[in-house]
Amino acid sequence: MTRVKEQTIGNYLQALASTAAVPGGGSAAALAAAMGAALVSMVAKLSAKKARTDEIRAALSGLVPELDELAERLLELSQDDIDAYRAVIDGRKSGAADTLLERAYERAAEVPLATASAAARGLALAAETSKNAWDMAASDLAAGSKLLQTGLDGALANVAVNLPELQGEAATRIERAYHELLAKA
């Protein structure tokens, strides 16, 4: 399968709508959050151009590198989610040893956890952007924020569905991080 970053949007949506297990909700959540971070970055850039003071311009421009990095990271996580869940499917089909299957489930929970964390950071940056956002970009900021929230919620749902499969230290660590992010969501 072609990597998410290299697909057309149409091809990705066809794959998402198919009966294949991947891509699924975790990949879509990461992609939604990536679009959200990219939109907030656009708003910060446009708002910086329209800023009334150098201080506001600098504050907005200072947000852009992290927003752009988040968008790129979330796009990678969209692919990572496909790869992680494919490992679970392959492990189940092949009757992999318990330790290998446990590690696959752990990764299938870690990836959406990373997505949720990145989306939460994107929401914090959106809130910072909103303080000085250009009025004409308000709908873009709202759309970006909603996409980030959707990514956060979808990623947390994917962590939750994998939690019952985890054991030991991995279960404790991931469940704790999940609850911390859930409290912030």
C-alpha positions in Angstrom: 0.0 0.0 0.0 1.2 3.5 -0.8 2.2 5.5 2.2 -0.3 8.1 3.4 1.9 11.0 2.6 2.3 9.8 -1.0 -1.4 9.1 -1.7 -3.9 11.4 -3.2 -6.7 12.4 -0.9 -9.2 10.5 -3.1 -7.1 7.3 -2.9 -6.8 7.6 0.9 -10.5 8.1 1.2 -11.2 5.1 -1.0 -8.9 3.0 1.2 -10.6 4.3 4.3 -14.0 3.5 3.0 -13.1 -0.1 2.0 -13.6 -3.2 4.1 -9.9 -3.4 4.8 -8.9 -3.0 8.5 -6.3 -0.3 7.6 -6.4 2.6 7.3 -8.8 3.0 10.1 -9.9 5.4 12.8 -6.4 6.0 14.2 -4.9 6.9 10.9 -7.9 9.2 10.1 -7.7 10.8 13.5 -4.0 11.6 13.0 -4.7 13.0 9.5 -7.5 15.1 10.8 -5.2 16.6 13.4 -2.5 17.1 10.8 -4.9 19.2 8.7 -5.9 21.1 11.9 -2.3 21.9 12.7 -1.7 23.0 9.1 -4.7 25.3 9.2 -3.7 26.9 12.5 -0.3 27.4 11.0 -1.8 29.2 8.0 -3.8 31.4 10.4 -0.7 32.3 12.4 1.1 33.2 9.2 -1.7 35.3 7.8 -2.3 37.0 11.1 1.4 37.8 11.5 1.3 39.6 8.1 -1.7 41.6 9.4 -0.3 42.2 12.9 -0.5 45.8 14.2 2.7 45.6 16.2 6.1 43.9 15.9 5.5 42.2 19.2 2.3 40.5 18.0 4.0 39.7 14.6 6.9 38.0 16.5 4.5 36.1 18.8 2.5 34.7 15.9 5.6 34.0 13.8 7.1 32.2 16.7 4.2 29.7 16.7 4.6 28.7 13.1 7.7 26.3 13.3 6.1 24.2 16.0 2.7 24.1 14.2 4.4 23.0 10.9 6.4 20.4 12.8 3.2 19.1 14.4 1.4 18.9 11.1 4.3 16.8 9.7 4.5 14.6 12.7 0.8 13.9 12.7 1.0 13.0 9.0 3.7 10.5 10.0 1.6 9.2 12.8 -1.2 8.6 10.3 1.1 6.1 8.5 2.5 4.8 11.8 -1.1 3.9 12.9 -1.6 1.8 9.8 1.7 0.0 10.3 1.0 -0.6 14.0 -2.4 -2.1 13.5 -1.3 -4.1 10.4 1.3 -5.7 12.8 -1.6 -6.7 15.1 -3.6 -8.2 12.3 -0.5 -10.1 11.0 0.3 -11.3 14.5 -3.2 -12.6 15.0 -3.4 -14.3 11.6 0.0 -16.0 12.0 -0.5 -17.1 15.6 2.5 -15.1 16.7 4.0 -15.8 20.1 2.2 -14.0 23.0 5.2 -11.7 23.5 5.2 -10.6 19.9 1.4 -10.0 19.9 1.6 -8.1 23.2 4.3 -5.9 21.7 2.1 -5.3 18.6 -0.9 -4.3 20.8 1.4 -2.0 22.8 2.5 -0.2 19.7 -1.1 -0.1 18.5 -1.9 1.9 21.7 1.3 4.0 21.7 0.8 5.4 18.3 -2.7 6.9 18.9 -1.4 8.0 22.3 1.3 10.0 20.5 -1.4 11.3 18.1 -3.5 12.5 21.0 -0.6 14.2 22.7 0.4 16.0 19.5 -3.2 17.0 18.9 -3.5 18.4 22.4 -0.3 20.4 21.9 -1.9 21.7 18.6 -5.0 22.8 20.5 -2.8 24.7 23.0 -1.0 26.5 20.0 -4.4 27.2 18.5 -5.5 28.9 21.7 -2.3 31.0 21.6 -2.9 31.9 18.0 -6.4 32.9 18.7 -5.2 35.7 21.0 -4.0 37.7 18.0 -5.6 36.0 15.1 -6.8 38.1 12.1 -10.6 38.4 12.1 -10.8 37.3 8.5 -9.2 34.0 9.4 -11.6 33.2 12.3 -13.3 30.4 10.4 -10.0 28.8 9.4 -8.9 28.9 13.1 -12.2 27.4 14.1 -11.9 24.6 11.5 -8.3 23.9 12.5 -9.2 23.7 16.2 -12.1 21.4 15.5 -9.9 19.1 13.3 -7.4 19.0 16.1 -10.1 18.2 18.7 -11.5 15.5 16.4 -8.0 14.0 16.1 -7.5 14.1 19.8 -10.9 12.4 20.5 -10.4 9.8 17.7 -6.9 9.0 18.9 -8.1 8.6 22.5 -10.8 6.2 21.4 -8.2 4.1 19.7 -6.1 4.0 22.8 -9.1 2.9 24.8 -10.0 0.1 22.5 -6.4 -1.3 22.8 -6.1 -1.0 26.5 -7.8 -4.3 27.4 -5.2 -6.1 25.3 -2.2 -4.7 27.2 -0.5 -6.3 30.2 2.0 -5.4 32.9 4.1 -2.3 32.8 2.9 -1.3 29.3 -0.7 -1.4 30.5 0.0 0.7 33.5 2.1 3.3 31.6 -0.3 3.7 28.7 -3.4 3.7 30.8 -1.9 6.5 33.0 -1.0 8.6 30.0 -4.4 7.9 28.5 -6.2 9.2 31.6 -4.0 12.3 31.8 -4.8 13.2 28.2 -8.5 12.4 28.7 -8.6 14.8 31.6 -7.2 17.5 29.4 -9.5 16.7 26.5 
